[in-house]
Amino acid sequence: MPGPRAYLGRIAATLCLAAASGNAVAGAQQYEPMAASVRASLHAAVSDAAAPVLPIPDAEERARWLVEMSRRLEKRIPDEAYRTELLTSIHYEATRAGLDPQLVLGLIQVESGFRKYAISSAGARGYMQIMPFWVKLIGREDDNLFHLRTNLRYGCTILRHYLDIEKGDLFRALGRYNGSLGKAHYPGQVRTAWEKHWHWEPERLAAAPQARGTPAASAR
């Protein structure tokens, strides 16, 4: 998945409106009528209960990602075992939905500040601030939006749904997710959190030699 600049470059000029904050910005997804086929597809997406694994094929890269992200999250979640479970589940659910895990980490930071039991004034719940109407719309009656895996599964499925509606336009998809479609403040906050706190490059890319003709290559 391309980096944050490719997705949100259009709002770079508005970042002054979106300084990073430790405070949660409550999600307020709006109910929208949808075709039965779409509901069925989303229901299937949130119903799969496969055990989470960290979907990074290379073992060294997998360990490197987990160690680094765990370090960044330690102040917010001191319990190492729970931190590992949360990070593994975030990466799994994001990858499953075709999302960048670092984007999802940034969104969670903005939405709930990584507070599992956060509740907004609008009634949105959990890490990814899911509105309860989604349970009736696409889930099962006993789905608990405070359950770690359930919350992440819903949140990633919903964001993927909005991306599909907006034909890959993340700026607009994030606006839908927050209930502020067309406004730059919330997408800017997520971008800031994504880039400042959760940016990640695989080691094979970070350590790649510079192309010929670059200043560093020419200086050798």
PyRosetta script that sets phi, psi and omega in degrees:
from pyrosetta import init, pose_from_sequence

init()
pose = pose_from_sequence("MPGPRAYLGRIAATLCLAAASGNAVAGAQQYEPMAASVRASLHAAVSDAAAPVLPIPDAEERARWLVEMSRRLEKRIPDEAYRTELLTSIHYEATRAGLDPQLVLGLIQVESGFRKYAISSAGARGYMQIMPFWVKLIGREDDNLFHLRTNLRYGCTILRHYLDIEKGDLFRALGRYNGSLGKAHYPGQVRTAWEKHWHWEPERLAAAPQARGTPAASAR")
pose.set_psi(1, 133.5)
pose.set_omega(1, -178.4)
pose.set_phi(2, -60.6)
pose.set_psi(2, 159.4)
pose.set_omega(2, -178.1)
pose.set_phi(3, -71.0)
pose.set_psi(3, 173.8)
pose.set_omega(3, -175.6)
pose.set_phi(4, -61.2)
pose.set_psi(4, -31.9)
pose.set_omega(4, -179.0)
pose.set_phi(5, -65.9)
pose.set_psi(5, -35.4)
pose.set_omega(5, 180.0)
pose.set_phi(6, -66.5)
pose.set_psi(6, -35.3)
pose.set_omega(6, -177.2)
pose.set_phi(7, -84.5)
pose.set_psi(7, -36.7)
pose.set_omega(7, -169.7)
pose.set_phi(8, -121.2)
pose.set_psi(8, 21.7)
pose.set_omega(8, 179.7)
pose.set_phi(9, -59.0)
pose.set_psi(9, -29.2)
pose.set_omega(9, -177.0)
pose.set_phi(10, -64.7)
pose.set_psi(10, -16.1)
pose.set_omega(10, -179.0)
pose.set_phi(11, -111.9)
pose.set_psi(11, 14.4)
pose.set_omega(11, -178.2)
pose.set_phi(12, -58.0)
pose.set_psi(12, -36.3)
pose.set_omega(12, -177.6)
pose.set_phi(13, -70.8)
pose.set_psi(13, -11.4)
pose.set_omega(13, -177.2)
pose.set_phi(14, -106.1)
pose.set_psi(14, 9.6)
pose.set_omega(14, -176.4)
pose.set_phi(15, -63.0)
pose.set_psi(15, -23.1)
pose.set_omega(15, 178.5)
pose.set_phi(16, -62.4)
pose.set_psi(16, -20.8)
pose.set_omega(16, 178.1)
pose.set_phi(17, -85.4)
pose.set_psi(17, -5.8)
pose.set_omega(17, -169.7)
pose.set_phi(18, -132.8)
pose.set_psi(18, 50.7)
pose.set_omega(18, 178.1)
pose.set_phi(19, -62.9)
pose.set_psi(19, 143.0)
pose.set_omega(19, -178.1)
pose.set_phi(20, -61.9)
pose.set_psi(20, 143.6)
pose.set_omega(20, -178.3)
pose.set_phi(21, -142.8)
pose.set_psi(21, 147.5)
pose.set_omega(21, 176.4)
pose.set_phi(22, -80.3)
pose.set_psi(22, -8.5)
pose.set_omega(22, -178.2)
pose.set_phi(23, -80.4)
pose.set_psi(23, 146.2)
pose.set_omega(23, 178.7)
pose.set_phi(24, -76.0)
pose.set_psi(24, 144.7)
pose.set_omega(24, 172.2)
pose.set_phi(25, -113.7)
pose.set_psi(25, 106.2)
pose.set_omega(25, -170.4)
pose.set_phi(26, -63.4)
pose.set_psi(26, 133.1)
pose.set_omega(26, 174.6)
pose.set_phi(27, -73.6)
pose.set_psi(27, 150.4)
pose.set_omega(27, 178.9)
pose.set_phi(28, -147.0)
pose.set_psi(28, 59.6)
pose.set_omega(28, 179.1)
pose.set_phi(29, -56.7)
pose.set_psi(29, 141.7)
pose.set_omega(29, -177.5)
pose.set_phi(30, -98.4)
pose.set_psi(30, 140.4)
pose.set_omega(30, 175.4)
pose.set_phi(31, -67.0)
pose.set_psi(31, 131.5)
pose.set_omega(31, 175.9)
pose.set_phi(32, -133.6)
pose.set_psi(32, 130.9)
pose.set_omega(32, 176.6)
pose.set_phi(33, -56.6)
pose.set_psi(33, 141.3)
pose.set_omega(33, 179.1)
pose.set_phi(34, -141.6)
pose.set_psi(34, 156.8)
pose.set_omega(34, -178.6)
pose.set_phi(35, -64.0)
pose.set_psi(35, 152.1)
pose.set_omega(35, -179.9)
pose.set_phi(36, -59.0)
pose.set_psi(36, -36.0)
pose.set_omega(36, -179.5)
pose.set_phi(37, -66.0)
pose.set_psi(37, -35.9)
pose.set_omega(37, 178.0)
pose.set_phi(38, -69.2)
pose.set_psi(38, -43.2)
pose.set_omega(38, 177.4)
pose.set_phi(39, -60.1)
pose.set_psi(39, -42.0)
pose.set_omega(39, -179.8)
pose.set_phi(40, -64.3)
pose.set_psi(40, -40.3)
pose.set_omega(40, 179.6)
pose.set_phi(41, -65.3)
pose.set_psi(41, -43.3)
pose.set_omega(41, 179.5)
pose.set_phi(42, -68.3)
pose.set_psi(42, -37.0)
pose.set_omega(42, 177.3)
pose.set_phi(43, -60.9)
pose.set_psi(43, -44.3)
pose.set_omega(43, 178.7)
pose.set_phi(44, -62.6)
pose.set_psi(44, -36.5)
pose.set_omega(44, -178.0)
pose.set_phi(45, -66.8)
pose.set_psi(45, -37.2)
pose.set_omega(45, -178.1)
pose.set_phi(46, -88.6)
pose.set_psi(46, -8.5)
pose.set_omega(46, -176.6)
pose.set_phi(47, -90.3)
pose.set_psi(47, -21.6)
pose.set_omega(47, -179.0)
pose.set_phi(48, -63.3)
pose.set_psi(48, 125.8)
pose.set_omega(48, -175.0)
pose.set_phi(49, -115.7)
pose.set_psi(49, 33.5)
pose.set_omega(49, 179.4)
pose.set_phi(50, -59.6)
pose.set_psi(50, 143.2)
pose.set_omega(50, 179.6)
pose.set_phi(51, -64.4)
pose.set_psi(51, 137.5)
pose.set_omega(51, -176.9)
pose.set_phi(52, -74.6)
pose.set_psi(52, 140.1)
pose.set_omega(52, 171.5)
pose.set_phi(53, -134.9)
pose.set_psi(53, 158.5)
pose.set_omega(53, 177.7)
pose.set_phi(54, -82.1)
pose.set_psi(54, 107.1)
pose.set_omega(54, -171.0)
pose.set_phi(55, -81.8)
pose.set_psi(55, 55.8)
pose.set_omega(55, 173.0)
pose.set_phi(56, -114.3)
pose.set_psi(56, 113.0)
pose.set_omega(56, -172.1)
pose.set_phi(57, -59.3)
pose.set_psi(57, -41.9)
pose.set_omega(57, -176.8)
pose.set_phi(58, -77.8)
pose.set_psi(58, 125.2)
pose.set_omega(58, -174.7)
pose.set_phi(59, -63.0)
pose.set_psi(59, -41.3)
pose.set_omega(59, -179.7)
pose.set_phi(60, -66.2)
pose.set_psi(60, -42.4)
pose.set_omega(60, 178.6)
pose.set_phi(61, -66.4)
pose.set_psi(61, -37.4)
pose.set_omega(61, 177.7)
pose.set_phi(62, -61.1)
pose.set_psi(62, -46.4)
pose.set_omega(62, 179.7)
pose.set_phi(63, -66.3)
pose.set_psi(63, -39.2)
pose.set_omega(63, -178.8)
pose.set_phi(64, -64.0)
pose.set_psi(64, -43.7)
pose.set_omega(64, 179.5)
pose.set_phi(65, -62.3)
pose.set_psi(65, -46.5)
pose.set_omega(65, -175.8)
pose.set_phi(66, -65.8)
pose.set_psi(66, -42.0)
pose.set_omega(66, 179.4)
pose.set_phi(67, -63.6)
pose.set_psi(67, -45.3)
pose.set_omega(67, -176.7)
pose.set_phi(68, -68.7)
pose.set_psi(68, -45.6)
pose.set_omega(68, -179.7)
pose.set_phi(69, -67.9)
pose.set_psi(69, -34.2)
pose.set_omega(69, 177.1)
pose.set_phi(70, -64.1)
pose.set_psi(70, -39.7)
pose.set_omega(70, 177.8)
pose.set_phi(71, -61.6)
pose.set_psi(71, -42.9)
pose.set_omega(71, -178.5)
pose.set_phi(72, -68.6)
pose.set_psi(72, -27.6)
pose.set_omega(72, -176.0)
pose.set_phi(73, -95.1)
pose.set_psi(73, -6.2)
pose.set_omega(73, -170.5)
pose.set_phi(74, -58.3)
pose.set_psi(74, -40.7)
pose.set_omega(74, -178.1)
pose.set_phi(75, -65.9)
pose.set_psi(75, -31.6)
pose.set_omega(75, -179.5)
pose.set_phi(76, -82.4)
pose.set_psi(76, -36.1)
pose.set_omega(76, -178.9)
pose.set_phi(77, -131.1)
pose.set_psi(77, 94.0)
pose.set_omega(77, -175.0)
pose.set_phi(78, -67.8)
pose.set_psi(78, -29.8)
pose.set_omega(78, -176.4)
pose.set_phi(79, -70.8)
pose.set_psi(79, 114.0)
pose.set_omega(79, -173.9)
pose.set_phi(80, -64.7)
pose.set_psi(80, -43.0)
pose.set_omega(80, -178.1)
pose.set_phi(81, -63.3)
pose.set_psi(81, -43.8)
pose.set_omega(81, -179.9)
pose.set_phi(82, -69.0)
pose.set_psi(82, -37.8)
pose.set_omega(82, 178.1)
pose.set_phi(83, -59.8)
pose.set_psi(83, -43.4)
pose.set_omega(83, 179.3)
pose.set_phi(84, -64.6)
pose.set_psi(84, -42.2)
pose.set_omega(84, 178.0)
pose.set_phi(85, -62.1)
pose.set_psi(85, -44.1)
pose.set_omega(85, -179.4)
pose.set_phi(86, -63.8)
pose.set_psi(86, -48.4)
pose.set_omega(86, -178.6)
pose.set_phi(87, -63.0)
pose.set_psi(87, -42.4)
pose.set_omega(87, 178.7)
pose.set_phi(88, -61.6)
pose.set_psi(88, -42.7)
pose.set_omega(88, -179.4)
pose.set_phi(89, -67.9)
pose.set_psi(89, -39.7)
pose.set_omega(89, 178.0)
pose.set_phi(90, -61.3)
pose.set_psi(90, -48.6)
pose.set_omega(90, -178.9)
pose.set_phi(91, -62.5)
pose.set_psi(91, -43.2)
pose.set_omega(91, -179.1)
pose.set_phi(92, -62.2)
pose.set_psi(92, -50.9)
pose.set_omega(92, -176.1)
pose.set_phi(93, -68.7)
pose.set_psi(93, -38.3)
pose.set_omega(93, 178.1)
pose.set_phi(94, -64.5)
pose.set_psi(94, -48.4)
pose.set_omega(94, -179.3)
pose.set_phi(95, -62.5)
pose.set_psi(95, -41.5)
pose.set_omega(95, 178.6)
pose.set_phi(96, -58.2)
pose.set_psi(96, -36.0)
pose.set_omega(96, -179.2)
pose.set_phi(97, -89.7)
pose.set_psi(97, 1.2)
pose.set_omega(97, -179.3)
pose.set_phi(98, 76.9)
pose.set_psi(98, 30.0)
pose.set_omega(98, -179.6)
pose.set_phi(99, -112.2)
pose.set_psi(99, 156.4)
pose.set_omega(99, 173.7)
pose.set_phi(100, -75.8)
pose.set_psi(100, 123.4)
pose.set_omega(100, 179.3)
pose.set_phi(101, -56.9)
pose.set_psi(101, -32.5)
pose.set_omega(101, 179.5)
pose.set_phi(102, -69.2)
pose.set_psi(102, -33.9)
pose.set_omega(102, 173.5)
pose.set_phi(103, -61.3)
pose.set_psi(103, -45.5)
pose.set_omega(103, -178.7)
pose.set_phi(104, -64.7)
pose.set_psi(104, -39.0)
pose.set_omega(104, 175.8)
pose.set_phi(105, -60.5)
pose.set_psi(105, -43.2)
pose.set_omega(105, 177.7)
pose.set_phi(106, -63.5)
pose.set_psi(106, -40.4)
pose.set_omega(106, 179.4)
pose.set_phi(107, -65.0)
pose.set_psi(107, -42.7)
pose.set_omega(107, 179.5)
pose.set_phi(108, -63.7)
pose.set_psi(108, -40.1)
pose.set_omega(108, 178.3)
pose.set_phi(109, -58.2)
pose.set_psi(109, -43.4)
pose.set_omega(109, -178.7)
pose.set_phi(110, -73.5)
pose.set_psi(110, -43.3)
pose.set_omega(110, -174.4)
pose.set_phi(111, -69.4)
pose.set_psi(111, -47.0)
pose.set_omega(111, -171.3)
pose.set_phi(112, -132.1)
pose.set_psi(112, -5.0)
pose.set_omega(112, -175.0)
pose.set_phi(113, 61.5)
pose.set_psi(113, 29.6)
pose.set_omega(113, -179.2)
pose.set_phi(114, 62.3)
pose.set_psi(114, 32.6)
pose.set_omega(114, 175.6)
pose.set_phi(115, -97.9)
pose.set_psi(115, 114.0)
pose.set_omega(115, -173.8)
pose.set_phi(116, -59.8)
pose.set_psi(116, -38.8)
pose.set_omega(116, -174.1)
pose.set_phi(117, -104.7)
pose.set_psi(117, 24.6)
pose.set_omega(117, 178.3)
pose.set_phi(118, -63.8)
pose.set_psi(118, 137.9)
pose.set_omega(118, 175.2)
pose.set_phi(119, -131.1)
pose.set_psi(119, 127.7)
pose.set_omega(119, -179.9)
pose.set_phi(120, -85.6)
pose.set_psi(120, 169.8)
pose.set_omega(120, 177.2)
pose.set_phi(121, -64.1)
pose.set_psi(121, -22.9)
pose.set_omega(121, 178.5)
pose.set_phi(122, -87.5)
pose.set_psi(122, -5.8)
pose.set_omega(122, 178.9)
pose.set_phi(123, 97.4)
pose.set_psi(123, 4.0)
pose.set_omega(123, 178.1)
pose.set_phi(124, -67.8)
pose.set_psi(124, 146.7)
pose.set_omega(124, -168.3)
pose.set_phi(125, -128.8)
pose.set_psi(125, 145.4)
pose.set_omega(125, 167.2)
pose.set_phi(126, 79.1)
pose.set_psi(126, -170.0)
pose.set_omega(126, -175.3)
pose.set_phi(127, -52.4)
pose.set_psi(127, -48.1)
pose.set_omega(127, -175.3)
pose.set_phi(128, -102.1)
pose.set_psi(128, 13.0)
pose.set_omega(128, 173.5)
pose.set_phi(129, 50.7)
pose.set_psi(129, 68.5)
pose.set_omega(129, -178.3)
pose.set_phi(130, -91.6)
pose.set_psi(130, 130.9)
pose.set_omega(130, 176.4)
pose.set_phi(131, -74.5)
pose.set_psi(131, 136.9)
pose.set_omega(131, -175.4)
pose.set_phi(132, -59.5)
pose.set_psi(132, -24.3)
pose.set_omega(132, -177.9)
pose.set_phi(133, -61.5)
pose.set_psi(133, -23.0)
pose.set_omega(133, -179.8)
pose.set_phi(134, -63.9)
pose.set_psi(134, -30.7)
pose.set_omega(134, -179.5)
pose.set_phi(135, -62.6)
pose.set_psi(135, -45.8)
pose.set_omega(135, 178.8)
pose.set_phi(136, -69.2)
pose.set_psi(136, -32.9)
pose.set_omega(136, -174.2)
pose.set_phi(137, -75.0)
pose.set_psi(137, -45.2)
pose.set_omega(137, -172.8)
pose.set_phi(138, -131.6)
pose.set_psi(138, -6.0)
pose.set_omega(138, -173.0)
pose.set_phi(139, -107.6)
pose.set_psi(139, -153.1)
pose.set_omega(139, 177.9)
pose.set_phi(140, -117.7)
pose.set_psi(140, 152.0)
pose.set_omega(140, -173.1)
pose.set_phi(141, -56.4)
pose.set_psi(141, -33.6)
pose.set_omega(141, -176.6)
pose.set_phi(142, -94.4)
pose.set_psi(142, 10.4)
pose.set_omega(142, 177.5)
pose.set_phi(143, -64.7)
pose.set_psi(143, 128.9)
pose.set_omega(143, -179.1)
pose.set_phi(144, -104.1)
pose.set_psi(144, 111.5)
pose.set_omega(144, -176.1)
pose.set_phi(145, -71.8)
pose.set_psi(145, -6.7)
pose.set_omega(145, 173.7)
pose.set_phi(146, -92.5)
pose.set_psi(146, -7.6)
pose.set_omega(146, 176.5)
pose.set_phi(147, -72.4)
pose.set_psi(147, 131.8)
pose.set_omega(147, -173.2)
pose.set_phi(148, -51.3)
pose.set_psi(148, -59.7)
pose.set_omega(148, -175.7)
pose.set_phi(149, -64.8)
pose.set_psi(149, -39.8)
pose.set_omega(149, -179.4)
pose.set_phi(150, -62.7)
pose.set_psi(150, -45.7)
pose.set_omega(150, -179.3)
pose.set_phi(151, -61.5)
pose.set_psi(151, -46.2)
pose.set_omega(151, -179.6)
pose.set_phi(152, -66.0)
pose.set_psi(152, -38.6)
pose.set_omega(152, 179.2)
pose.set_phi(153, -62.3)
pose.set_psi(153, -47.0)
pose.set_omega(153, 177.4)
pose.set_phi(154, -61.4)
pose.set_psi(154, -49.8)
pose.set_omega(154, -175.2)
pose.set_phi(155, -59.5)
pose.set_psi(155, -45.5)
pose.set_omega(155, -178.9)
pose.set_phi(156, -69.1)
pose.set_psi(156, -37.3)
pose.set_omega(156, 177.6)
pose.set_phi(157, -64.7)
pose.set_psi(157, -42.3)
pose.set_omega(157, -179.7)
pose.set_phi(158, -65.8)
pose.set_psi(158, -45.3)
pose.set_omega(158, 179.6)
pose.set_phi(159, -63.6)
pose.set_psi(159, -39.9)
pose.set_omega(159, 176.8)
pose.set_phi(160, -61.7)
pose.set_psi(160, -41.0)
pose.set_omega(160, 178.0)
pose.set_phi(161, -60.4)
pose.set_psi(161, -45.3)
pose.set_omega(161, 179.2)
pose.set_phi(162, -66.8)
pose.set_psi(162, -36.3)
pose.set_omega(162, 175.8)
pose.set_phi(163, -62.5)
pose.set_psi(163, -40.0)
pose.set_omega(163, 178.8)
pose.set_phi(164, -65.5)
pose.set_psi(164, -42.2)
pose.set_omega(164, 178.1)
pose.set_phi(165, -59.6)
pose.set_psi(165, -41.6)
pose.set_omega(165, -175.7)
pose.set_phi(166, -91.9)
pose.set_psi(166, 13.0)
pose.set_omega(166, 176.0)
pose.set_phi(167, 54.4)
pose.set_psi(167, 43.1)
pose.set_omega(167, 175.3)
pose.set_phi(168, 86.7)
pose.set_psi(168, 1.0)
pose.set_omega(168, -180.0)
pose.set_phi(169, -79.5)
pose.set_psi(169, 101.1)
pose.set_omega(169, -174.8)
pose.set_phi(170, -69.4)
pose.set_psi(170, -32.9)
pose.set_omega(170, 176.9)
pose.set_phi(171, -55.8)
pose.set_psi(171, -49.2)
pose.set_omega(171, -179.3)
pose.set_phi(172, -73.5)
pose.set_psi(172, -36.1)
pose.set_omega(172, 179.2)
pose.set_phi(173, -63.2)
pose.set_psi(173, -41.9)
pose.set_omega(173, 177.5)
pose.set_phi(174, -65.5)
pose.set_psi(174, -36.7)
pose.set_omega(174, 176.1)
pose.set_phi(175, -61.2)
pose.set_psi(175, -42.2)
pose.set_omega(175, 176.4)
pose.set_phi(176, -63.8)
pose.set_psi(176, -42.1)
pose.set_omega(176, -178.0)
pose.set_phi(177, -59.5)
pose.set_psi(177, -38.8)
pose.set_omega(177, -178.0)
pose.set_phi(178, -90.9)
pose.set_psi(178, -6.0)
pose.set_omega(178, -176.3)
pose.set_phi(179, 73.9)
pose.set_psi(179, 28.0)
pose.set_omega(179, -178.9)
pose.set_phi(180, -134.4)
pose.set_psi(180, 45.4)
pose.set_omega(180, -175.6)
pose.set_phi(181, -53.2)
pose.set_psi(181, 129.3)
pose.set_omega(181, 177.3)
pose.set_phi(182, 91.7)
pose.set_psi(182, -9.9)
pose.set_omega(182, 179.0)
pose.set_phi(183, -99.6)
pose.set_psi(183, 143.3)
pose.set_omega(183, -171.3)
pose.set_phi(184, -87.5)
pose.set_psi(184, -16.2)
pose.set_omega(184, -170.6)
pose.set_phi(185, -60.5)
pose.set_psi(185, -52.3)
pose.set_omega(185, -176.4)
pose.set_phi(186, -68.2)
pose.set_psi(186, -49.5)
pose.set_omega(186, 175.3)
pose.set_phi(187, -55.7)
pose.set_psi(187, -34.3)
pose.set_omega(187, 177.4)
pose.set_phi(188, -66.2)
pose.set_psi(188, -39.0)
pose.set_omega(188, 177.3)
pose.set_phi(189, -63.5)
pose.set_psi(189, -44.0)
pose.set_omega(189, 179.8)
pose.set_phi(190, -64.7)
pose.set_psi(190, -42.7)
pose.set_omega(190, 178.6)
pose.set_phi(191, -60.5)
pose.set_psi(191, -44.8)
pose.set_omega(191, -179.6)
pose.set_phi(192, -60.5)
pose.set_psi(192, -46.1)
pose.set_omega(192, 178.6)
pose.set_phi(193, -63.2)
pose.set_psi(193, -42.8)
pose.set_omega(193, -180.0)
pose.set_phi(194, -58.4)
pose.set_psi(194, -52.5)
pose.set_omega(194, -175.4)
pose.set_phi(195, -74.2)
pose.set_psi(195, -41.0)
pose.set_omega(195, -173.0)
pose.set_phi(196, -78.6)
pose.set_psi(196, -38.2)
pose.set_omega(196, -171.7)
pose.set_phi(197, -110.1)
pose.set_psi(197, -23.8)
pose.set_omega(197, -170.0)
pose.set_phi(198, -127.6)
pose.set_psi(198, 6.8)
pose.set_omega(198, 179.4)
pose.set_phi(199, -57.0)
pose.set_psi(199, 141.1)
pose.set_omega(199, -176.7)
pose.set_phi(200, -149.5)
pose.set_psi(200, 136.1)
pose.set_omega(200, 172.3)
pose.set_phi(201, -125.0)
pose.set_psi(201, 130.1)
pose.set_omega(201, 175.5)
pose.set_phi(202, -55.7)
pose.set_psi(202, 146.1)
pose.set_omega(202, -175.2)
pose.set_phi(203, -57.1)
pose.set_psi(203, -35.0)
pose.set_omega(203, -178.2)
pose.set_phi(204, -66.3)
pose.set_psi(204, -26.9)
pose.set_omega(204, 176.5)
pose.set_phi(205, -85.8)
pose.set_psi(205, -42.8)
pose.set_omega(205, -178.2)
pose.set_phi(206, -63.3)
pose.set_psi(206, -32.7)
pose.set_omega(206, -176.5)
pose.set_phi(207, -97.1)
pose.set_psi(207, 5.2)
pose.set_omega(207, -177.7)
pose.set_phi(208, -64.8)
pose.set_psi(208, 140.0)
pose.set_omega(208, 179.3)
pose.set_phi(209, -66.2)
pose.set_psi(209, 147.7)
pose.set_omega(209, -179.5)
pose.set_phi(210, -71.2)
pose.set_psi(210, 147.8)
pose.set_omega(210, -178.2)
pose.set_phi(211, -68.2)
pose.set_psi(211, 153.0)
pose.set_omega(211, 177.0)
pose.set_phi(212, -61.4)
pose.set_psi(212, 142.9)
pose.set_omega(212, 180.0)
pose.set_phi(213, 95.4)
pose.set_psi(213, -11.0)
pose.set_omega(213, 175.4)
pose.set_phi(214, -74.8)
pose.set_psi(214, 158.9)
pose.set_omega(214, -179.0)
pose.set_phi(215, -54.5)
pose.set_psi(215, -42.2)
pose.set_omega(215, -177.7)
pose.set_phi(216, -67.0)
pose.set_psi(216, -38.6)
pose.set_omega(216, 179.8)
pose.set_phi(217, -68.3)
pose.set_psi(217, -38.7)
pose.set_omega(217, -179.1)
pose.set_phi(218, -67.8)
pose.set_psi(218, -27.5)
pose.set_omega(218, -176.2)
pose.set_phi(219, -76.1)
pose.set_psi(219, -16.8)
pose.set_omega(219, -177.8)
pose.set_phi(220, -74.3)
pose.dump_pdb("model.pdb")
